[in-house]
């Protein structure tokens, strides 16, 4: 079992949540599931087997997750929407824009961010280099949409500069936190909307996602998937007209995948025990150790992207070092369950 070194800020209650049998450096694809989350999922599934599963009881679980994400992202609980996929939630924003609206996105952006806008041929979508994103925003632009941490290489966007430029131009800002929430402090971003999945750095099972926004920004959206769970009291408003939706962000909710949210609550508790500031320091320190060992400059990301030969890539795979190839490069992510030993082992294999 991989254990954290004595100098780590994480308590035993956090360390003991993880038991990887490989050198797992793939949080940008999928975070390790904590033992507590796995146990919660198993218990819920067993209750479904025995007929004892409490469906209405999941509402309180969802609300707990909503509240945790609100604290992480700097919004109020009443401003958080729950869903299952980021693209579905960004689609809500894209489909609510007027025809001809101008949208700015970074080049090489993950397609779940850019494609909901590109799927509307009546929108004017402009791609610019991430490093030039703030400078490229012009008066008349409607939305600037970008992942705070880029999926392909872990590059971190300059959030204050993007927001300041958008405000000067009269544009709204959408930040995707999927590669940031869970390790990078993002509660002071200044965006109009943020979105995130739960199964990466937030360590949950796949099937949970969040959208949060200011009241003014949420008021521009149309409830394109209005369903029973968006009712002001879902268990009393699930039949008949008229439309009786919640007045807060819940009016955009879709029905939750029950057991996934039970697992997400347990995973978020582990994140809370460790603390985002502690995770941030730990993750970036490990990533810098990896960068230094590869002769790269220190950085501000928990993700390291590097060119690697096919031979070295095969060595990495055979040695049980789990990363991902994105945009033709090896992408490795360092998270709270990783140790200096993990990094040193990866360096030994990569450098041969």
Buried (B, 14 or more C-beta within 10 A) or exposed (E): EBBBEEEBBBEEEBBBBBEBEEBBBBBBBBBBBBBBBBEBBEEBEEBEEEEEBEEEEBBEBBBBBBBBBBBBBBBBBBBBBBBBBBBBBBBBBBBEBEEEBBBBBBEBBBEBBBBBBBEBEEBBBEBBEBEEBBEBBBEEBBBBBBBBBBBBBBBBBBBEEBBBBBBEBEBBBBBBBBBBBBBBBBEEBBBBBBBBBBBBBBBBBBBBBBBBBBEEBBEBBEBEBBEEBBBEEBEEBEEEEEEBBBEBBBBBBBBBBBBBBBBBBBBBBBBEBBBBEBBBEBBBBBBBBBBEBBEBEEBEBBBBBBEBEEEBBEBBEEBEBBBBEBEEBBBBBBBBBBBBEBBBBBBEBBEE
